[in-house]
Amino acid sequence: MWPDAVGDPRDIRYACVWKPPAGLLAGFPNLKAIFSLGAGADDLLADPKLPDVPVVRIVDPDLTMRMTEYVVLHVLMCHRRQRLYDAQQRERVWHEHGQPVASEVVVGVMGLGVLGTCAAHALQRIGFKVAGWSRTPKTLPGIETFHGAQGLEPFLHQSEILVCLLPATPATRGIVNLDLIRKLRKHGALQGAYLINAGRGSLHVDADILAALEQGLLAGAVLDVFPTEPLPIESPLWGHPKVTITPHNAAQAVPQTLAVSLLQQIDHMERGHPPENTIDRAIGY
């Protein structure tokens, strides 16, 4: 355990880390692999002295299901207008609002990796029309998929609830900005567009989300991640009536389940096989 019980750095073959100090891993000359203990590895890849060994993402069924739970919960909260009913409860107002069926509502999932694919299928199973967008072509049964720059605009034009589960890379930094939000479908079954960002904080621009809410381009936003964390107490997002904030807990890693995945990967490598779920350093995921 760094820094108290490392022993001889030359004996270390595997590093299991989350946001290690820059340059730290260069001090272990015999590493075989580096395991990132979180969903992203952008901090690791930013280290100019990162050893030239595989960087492995932890793909854990429990973590994936927790993210799917979060996405389904908040899609349903938007779909069933729960924030509106919460406000009515505080005012002691008994009034029913029209409710479209799920099959009339298009949920767009940006990012079709393990997390995005699982969430998309779960939303499809409960009746939503689901569209997906990814950097490279993906095929999901029963789900219309788009890819690349040419596919982004048609994907956005049909998405009423946008779920963002993209990785943090130079290409995705600030991708959820005012220009993108303007392209969302605002006159569909929900009569408004919603944003859910449970991916990475660098994906969205706080000021642009606030501007979109004030201009009526967004009917609501659910934000689990932020460019600066913790979210500064002076941020107007905290008190905005159309914003739901959670403290980066959409898919919390549980040590007991991560340990199983790590040990399986290490055993796999010790038997002479290459690691699974490695990160492509050229694209950042």
Phi, psi and chi 1 to 4 in degrees:
 res  aa     phi    psi   chi1   chi2   chi3   chi4
   1 MET       -  118.6  -62.3  -67.3  -70.5      -
   2 TRP   -79.0  140.5  178.8   86.4      -      -
   3 PRO   -98.7    5.7   35.9  -36.1      -      -
   4 ASP   -87.3  -29.5  -57.7  -48.4      -      -
   5 ALA  -139.0   50.2      -      -      -      -
   6 VAL   -75.4  -36.0  171.8      -      -      -
   7 GLY    75.8 -148.2      -      -      -      -
   8 ASP   -79.0  116.6 -172.8  -17.8      -      -
   9 PRO   -55.7  -25.3  -24.3   33.9      -      -
  10 ARG   -70.9  -17.1  -66.2  170.9  -63.4 -179.9
  11 ASP   -83.7  -13.5  -66.3  -23.2      -      -
  12 ILE   -80.1  123.9  -55.8  -61.8      -      -
  13 ARG  -105.7  -28.9  -62.0  -67.4 -174.9  -91.8
  14 TYR  -132.6  134.7  -59.3   96.7      -      -
  15 ALA  -115.2  126.9      -      -      -      -
  16 CYS  -113.4  108.4  -51.6      -      -      -
  17 VAL  -137.5  161.6  -62.0      -      -      -
  18 TRP  -144.2  112.5  176.3 -119.4      -      -
  19 LYS    53.4   55.8  -64.8 -173.5  176.3 -179.1
  20 PRO   -70.2  154.9   28.7  -35.9      -      -
  21 PRO   -57.7  142.9  -22.2   32.3      -      -
  22 ALA   -56.3  133.5      -      -      -      -
  23 GLY    88.7  -13.3      -      -      -      -
  24 LEU   -59.4  -47.5  171.1   68.2      -      -
  25 LEU   -71.2  -18.1  -64.5  174.6      -      -
  26 ALA   -65.7  -16.6      -      -      -      -
  27 GLY   -82.4    2.5      -      -      -      -
  28 PHE  -114.8   95.0  -60.4   96.9      -      -
  29 PRO   -72.1  -16.1   26.9  -35.3      -      -
  30 ASN  -115.0   26.4  -63.4  -43.6      -      -
  31 LEU   -62.5  141.5  -77.9 -179.2      -      -
  32 LYS  -101.5  -29.3  -69.6 -176.4  177.4 -179.1
  33 ALA  -162.9  155.5      -      -      -      -
  34 ILE  -120.3  126.5  -61.0  165.3      -      -
  35 PHE  -104.4  124.8  -64.6   97.2      -      -
  36 SER   -87.9  123.0  174.6      -      -      -
  37 LEU   -85.1    5.3  -61.9  179.7      -      -
  38 GLY  -123.3  179.8      -      -      -      -
  39 ALA   -71.1  -25.9      -      -      -      -
  40 GLY  -115.0  164.6      -      -      -      -
  41 ALA  -135.0   20.0      -      -      -      -
  42 ASP   -63.6  -36.0   39.4  -57.5      -      -
  43 ASP   -65.8  -40.2  -69.6  -59.8      -      -
  44 LEU   -61.6  -48.9  -95.5  176.6      -      -
  45 LEU   -68.0  -18.0  -60.8 -178.9      -      -
  46 ALA   -78.4   -8.2      -      -      -      -
  47 ASP   -77.7  112.8 -177.2   -6.5      -      -
  48 PRO   -66.1  -17.4   23.7  -32.7      -      -
  49 LYS  -102.6   15.3  -63.6 -177.7  178.9  179.7
  50 LEU   -60.3  128.1 -168.6   67.7      -      -
  51 PRO   -59.4  151.1  -25.4   35.2      -      -
  52 ASP   -84.9   68.5 -173.1   18.6      -      -
  53 VAL  -132.0  163.4  -61.3      -      -      -
  54 PRO   -58.5  136.2  -23.7   33.8      -      -
  55 VAL  -104.6  122.7  178.1      -      -      -
  56 VAL  -114.0  130.5 -175.9      -      -      -
  57 ARG   -82.7  144.1  -68.8 -178.1  -64.3  111.8
  58 ILE   -85.3  114.4  -61.9  -60.5      -      -
  59 VAL  -106.3  104.9  176.0      -      -      -
  60 ASP  -121.3  130.9  178.0   70.7      -      -
  61 PRO   -57.5  -35.8  -24.5   33.7      -      -
  62 ASP   -67.3  -44.5  178.8   70.4      -      -
  63 LEU   -63.2  -41.4 -173.5  147.7      -      -
  64 THR   -62.0  -43.6  -59.2      -      -      -
  65 MET   -67.9  -34.9 -175.7   50.6   61.0      -
  66 ARG   -63.1  -40.9  -73.8  167.8 -174.3  -99.9
  67 MET   -65.2  -41.1  179.6   61.2   80.9      -
  68 THR   -62.1  -42.0  -63.4      -      -      -
  69 GLU   -57.2  -45.5  -68.3  169.0   -2.5      -
  70 TYR   -62.1  -47.4 -175.6   93.8      -      -
  71 VAL   -63.9  -47.0  169.5      -      -      -
  72 VAL   -62.3  -43.3  170.9      -      -      -
  73 LEU   -54.6  -51.0  165.7   66.7      -      -
  74 HIS   -80.8  -27.1  -71.7  -71.9      -      -
  75 VAL   -62.6  -44.7  166.3      -      -      -
  76 LEU   -65.8  -36.7  -73.3  172.1      -      -
  77 MET   -61.2  -39.9  -67.4  -82.5  -82.4      -
  78 CYS   -69.8  -47.4  -63.0      -      -      -
  79 HIS   -61.0  -42.8  171.2   58.1      -      -
  80 ARG   -91.6    7.5  -62.9  -57.4  -62.0  -96.0
  81 ARG    57.2   43.0  -53.5 -176.7 -177.0 -171.4
  82 GLN   -66.0  -35.5 -172.4   57.5   48.2      -
  83 ARG   -62.9  -35.2  -70.5 -171.2   66.6   87.0
  84 LEU   -64.6  -43.4  175.1   58.8      -      -
  85 TYR   -70.1  -32.0  -73.0  114.5      -      -
  86 ASP   -61.1  -43.6  -71.5  -17.7      -      -
  87 ALA   -64.2  -40.8      -      -      -      -
  88 GLN   -63.6  -37.6  -73.5 -172.0 -178.2      -
  89 GLN   -61.3  -42.7  177.9 -177.8  -21.0      -
  90 ARG   -64.0  -28.1  -70.1 -170.3  -69.8  -88.9
  91 GLU   -95.2    2.6  -60.7  -62.6  -35.5      -
  92 ARG    57.5   45.5  -68.0  173.5  166.8   79.2
  93 VAL  -106.1  126.2  172.0      -      -      -
  94 TRP  -104.6   98.3 -176.2  -78.1      -      -
  95 HIS  -150.4  127.3  178.6   69.2      -      -
  96 GLU   -94.2  141.1 -175.1  177.1   -6.4      -
  97 HIS  -112.5  153.9  -61.8  -90.3      -      -
  98 GLY   -59.1  148.0      -      -      -      -
  99 GLN  -135.2  109.6  178.0   63.3   55.7      -
 100 PRO   -68.9  156.7   26.4  -33.5      -      -
 101 VAL   -77.1  155.1  -63.0      -      -      -
 102 ALA   -60.2  -33.8      -      -      -      -
 103 SER   -67.8  -13.0   59.0      -      -      -
 104 GLU   -89.0  -11.0  -63.9  175.7  -23.4      -
 105 VAL  -102.7  129.7  177.5      -      -      -
 106 VAL  -100.0  120.7 -177.5      -      -      -
 107 VAL  -103.0  122.8 -178.4      -      -      -
 108 GLY  -100.1  126.1      -      -      -      -
 109 VAL  -107.4  114.9  179.0      -      -      -
 110 MET   -93.4  115.0  -74.0 -173.4   81.5      -
 111 GLY   106.9  106.8      -      -      -      -
 112 LEU  -116.3   43.8  -62.9  176.8      -      -
 113 GLY   -77.6 -157.1      -      -      -      -
 114 VAL   -60.2  -46.3  173.4      -      -      -
 115 LEU   -67.2  -48.0  -61.3  179.4      -      -
 116 GLY   -65.1  -39.3      -      -      -      -
 117 THR   -64.5  -44.0  -64.0      -      -      -
 118 CYS   -63.7  -43.9 -173.9      -      -      -
 119 ALA   -64.5  -41.8      -      -      -      -
 120 ALA   -61.3  -43.5      -      -      -      -
 121 HIS   -66.4  -38.4  -77.2  -48.3      -      -
 122 ALA   -64.0  -43.1      -      -      -      -
 123 LEU   -64.4  -38.3  -67.9  165.8      -      -
 124 GLN   -62.8  -41.0 -179.5 -168.8   38.7      -
 125 ARG   -66.0  -29.0  -75.5 -165.0  -62.9  -87.9
 126 ILE   -93.9   10.2   59.5  176.3      -      -
 127 GLY   111.5   -8.1      -      -      -      -
 128 PHE   -73.9  150.9  -71.1  100.1      -      -
 129 LYS   -83.1  122.6 -176.1  177.2  179.3 -179.5
 130 VAL  -116.6  135.0 -178.9      -      -      -
 131 ALA  -120.5  152.1      -      -      -      -
 132 GLY  -132.0  147.5      -      -      -      -
 133 TRP  -131.6  139.6 -178.9   86.4      -      -
 134 SER  -146.5  166.1   54.5      -      -      -
 135 ARG   -66.4  -40.8 -173.6 -172.8   64.8   86.4
 136 THR  -115.4  161.6   56.0      -      -      -
 137 PRO   -60.3  135.6  -21.4   32.1      -      -
 138 LYS  -134.0  149.2  -61.9  -75.4  178.7   67.0
 139 THR  -122.2  122.1  -59.5      -      -      -
 140 LEU  -124.4  127.3  -57.5 -178.6      -      -
 141 PRO   -56.8  127.1  -23.7   33.6      -      -
 142 GLY    76.2    4.6      -      -      -      -
 143 ILE  -122.9  127.1  -65.9  174.3      -      -
 144 GLU   -74.1  127.9 -173.7  176.2   11.1      -
 145 THR  -118.6  148.7   55.6      -      -      -
 146 PHE  -129.0  159.0  -57.9   81.6      -      -
 147 HIS  -151.8  157.7   70.3  -84.8      -      -
 148 GLY    67.0 -179.8      -      -      -      -
 149 ALA   -61.2  -36.5      -      -      -      -
 150 GLN   -72.3  -21.7   72.8  -82.2   12.3      -
 151 GLY   -93.9   -9.8      -      -      -      -
 152 LEU   -67.5  -47.8 -176.7   56.0      -      -
 153 GLU   -63.8  -48.7 -165.8  157.8  -38.6      -
 154 PRO   -61.7  -31.9   13.9  -25.8      -      -
 155 PHE   -64.0  -46.1  162.6   77.2      -      -
 156 LEU   -67.0  -38.2  -65.7  169.9      -      -
 157 HIS   -61.1  -24.9  -77.7  -33.5      -      -
 158 GLN  -102.6   -6.1   66.3  174.2  -84.0      -
 159 SER   -87.4  122.4  -61.9      -      -      -
 160 GLU   -94.5  -38.8  -61.8  171.9   73.1      -
 161 ILE  -115.9  114.4  -58.0  175.1      -      -
 162 LEU   -99.2  118.9 -179.9   65.8      -      -
 163 VAL  -104.8  119.6  177.3      -      -      -
 164 CYS  -105.6  113.2 -159.1      -      -      -
 165 LEU  -129.1   32.8  -66.4  174.3      -      -
 166 LEU   -75.0  155.7  -68.4  165.8      -      -
 167 PRO   -77.5  165.3   30.5  -35.7      -      -
 168 ALA   -89.2  113.5      -      -      -      -
 169 THR  -139.3  166.8   70.1      -      -      -
 170 PRO   -55.8  -33.5  -28.4   36.0      -      -
 171 ALA   -73.5  -24.2      -      -      -      -
 172 THR  -100.8   -3.7   61.4      -      -      -
 173 ARG   -62.0  122.7 -177.6  172.5  -60.4  -83.4
 174 GLY    68.5   19.9      -      -      -      -
 175 ILE   -66.0  -31.0 -169.6  171.3      -      -
 176 VAL   -90.0   84.6 -178.1      -      -      -
 177 ASN  -120.6 -175.3   53.3   29.8      -      -
 178 LEU   -62.2  -37.7 -160.5   55.3      -      -
 179 ASP   -63.3  -43.8 -177.6   56.4      -      -
 180 LEU   -65.2  -44.9  179.3  143.1      -      -
 181 ILE   -61.3  -35.4  -67.7  168.2      -      -
 182 ARG   -58.8  -25.5  -76.3 -164.8 -178.2  100.1
 183 LYS   -87.2   -5.3  -63.7  171.0 -177.4  173.0
 184 LEU   -70.6  155.9  -66.6  173.3      -      -
 185 ARG   -75.9  119.2 -172.5 -179.9 -174.3 -172.2
 186 LYS  -111.1   -7.0  -60.0  167.6 -171.6   65.4
 187 HIS  -124.1   34.9  -58.1  -68.1      -      -
 188 GLY   -87.9 -155.5      -      -      -      -
 189 ALA   -61.1  -33.1      -      -      -      -
 190 LEU   -86.0  -10.1  -66.3  178.2      -      -
 191 GLN    55.9   39.7  -68.9  -61.0  -62.2      -
 192 GLY   171.0  159.0      -      -      -      -
 193 ALA  -107.5  146.3      -      -      -      -
 194 TYR  -128.3  150.3  -65.7   82.5      -      -
 195 LEU  -123.5  133.3  168.0   68.1      -      -
 196 ILE  -126.4  114.4  -60.5  170.7      -      -
 197 ASN  -112.3  106.3 -175.2    9.9      -      -
 198 ALA  -119.5   17.2      -      -      -      -
 199 GLY   -88.8  -92.5      -      -      -      -
 200 ARG  -134.5  147.6  -55.9  -68.4  -77.5  171.0
 201 GLY   -65.0  -29.6      -      -      -      -
 202 SER   -70.1   -9.3   62.5      -      -      -
 203 LEU   -71.5  -32.4  -58.7  176.2      -      -
 204 HIS  -115.7  162.6   76.9 -115.9      -      -
 205 VAL  -110.9  114.5  179.7      -      -      -
 206 ASP   -52.9  -48.6  -73.5   -4.6      -      -
 207 ALA   -63.0  -34.4      -      -      -      -
 208 ASP   -71.5  -34.9  -76.5   12.5      -      -
 209 ILE   -65.9  -43.5  -69.4  176.1      -      -
 210 LEU   -61.0  -43.1  -74.3  163.2      -      -
 211 ALA   -63.3  -41.2      -      -      -      -
 212 ALA   -64.4  -38.2      -      -      -      -
 213 LEU   -65.6  -44.4  -70.3  163.3      -      -
 214 GLU   -67.9  -31.0  -63.8  -52.5  -47.1      -
 215 GLN   -87.5   -0.5  -65.3  174.5   28.0      -
 216 GLY    78.4   12.3      -      -      -      -
 217 LEU   -78.3  -23.3  -59.8  174.0      -      -
 218 LEU  -123.2  135.2  -79.3  177.4      -      -
 219 ALA   -86.4  -17.8      -      -      -      -
 220 GLY  -177.5  160.0      -      -      -      -
 221 ALA  -141.8  139.6      -      -      -      -
 222 VAL  -119.1  120.0  178.1      -      -      -
 223 LEU  -126.2  120.2  -54.7  173.2      -      -
 224 ASP  -104.6  -16.4 -177.4   57.0      -      -
 225 VAL  -133.6  154.4  -71.0      -      -      -
 226 PHE  -145.7  154.3  -59.2   88.2      -      -
 227 PRO   -58.2  -35.3  -25.0   33.9      -      -
 228 THR  -119.7  123.6  -60.0      -      -      -
 229 GLU  -127.2  139.0  -66.8 -176.5   -1.9      -
 230 PRO   -60.2  155.6  -18.9   31.1      -      -
 231 LEU   -59.5  125.3 -179.1   65.3      -      -
 232 PRO   -55.7  141.9  -26.2   35.6      -      -
 233 ILE   -64.3  -22.2   57.4  172.6      -      -
 234 GLU   -84.0   -3.4   64.8  -88.2   15.4      -
 235 SER   -63.4  131.4  170.8      -      -      -
 236 PRO   -68.9  -11.7   19.9  -28.9      -      -
 237 LEU   -62.3  -33.3  -72.2  168.0      -      -
 238 TRP   -54.5  -45.1  -78.7  110.5      -      -
 239 GLY  -100.2    5.8      -      -      -      -
 240 HIS   -72.1  130.2 -160.3  -70.9      -      -
 241 PRO   -67.4  -15.1   23.3  -33.5      -      -
 242 LYS  -107.0   13.9  -65.0 -178.5  179.5  179.0
 243 VAL  -118.0  133.6  175.4      -      -      -
 244 THR  -109.9  127.5  -63.4      -      -      -
 245 ILE  -117.1  131.8  -70.5  172.2      -      -
 246 THR  -126.4  152.3   52.6      -      -      -
 247 PRO   -88.2   60.0   33.2  -36.0      -      -
 248 HIS    53.4   48.9 -157.9  146.7      -      -
 249 ASN  -124.2   18.4   70.7  -24.5      -      -
 250 ALA   -58.4  -39.4      -      -      -      -
 251 ALA  -140.3   74.5      -      -      -      -
 252 GLN   -69.4  133.8  -73.8 -177.3  -44.0      -
 253 ALA   -76.5  134.3      -      -      -      -
 254 VAL  -105.6  119.3  177.6      -      -      -
 255 PRO   -52.3  -39.1  -27.7   35.2      -      -
 256 GLN   -62.6  -38.4  -68.5   88.6  -22.8      -
 257 THR   -82.7  -34.5   59.0      -      -      -
 258 LEU   -62.5  -37.8  -73.1 -173.8      -      -
 259 ALA   -60.4  -38.9      -      -      -      -
 260 VAL   -63.1  -46.5  173.9      -      -      -
 261 SER   -62.2  -42.3  -64.2      -      -      -
 262 LEU   -61.7  -46.9  -75.8  165.4      -      -
 263 LEU   -64.3  -37.4  -69.5  170.9      -      -
 264 GLN   -64.1  -41.6  -71.4  172.8  -18.7      -
 265 GLN   -65.6  -44.8  -79.7  -89.1   41.4      -
 266 ILE   -62.7  -43.5  -69.0  172.1      -      -
 267 ASP   -60.5  -40.6 -179.2   65.3      -      -
 268 HIS   -59.5  -44.9 -171.9   70.7      -      -
 269 MET   -70.3  -38.5  -68.6 -172.8   67.2      -
 270 GLU   -65.7  -22.1  -72.0  -65.6  -60.0      -
 271 ARG   -86.0    4.1  -66.9  173.2 -175.3  -91.2
 272 GLY    96.7    7.8      -      -      -      -
 273 HIS   -96.7  152.3  -56.5  -69.4      -      -
 274 PRO   -71.5  153.0   26.0  -34.1      -      -
 275 PRO   -68.6  156.4   26.5  -34.4      -      -
 276 GLU  -100.5  158.3  -60.8  171.8  -15.0      -
 277 ASN    60.4   41.7  -56.7  -50.2      -      -
 278 THR   -77.7  154.4   55.0      -      -      -
 279 ILE   -94.0  131.4  -68.7  170.9      -      -
 280 ASP   -78.9  110.4 -175.3  -24.6      -      -
 281 ARG   -64.3  -25.8  -63.3 -165.9 -172.1 -159.2
 282 ALA   -67.5  -32.4      -      -      -      -
 283 ILE  -113.1  -12.0   60.2  174.4      -      -
 284 GLY    91.8    8.3      -      -      -      -
 285 TYR  -160.6      -   60.7   93.3      -      -
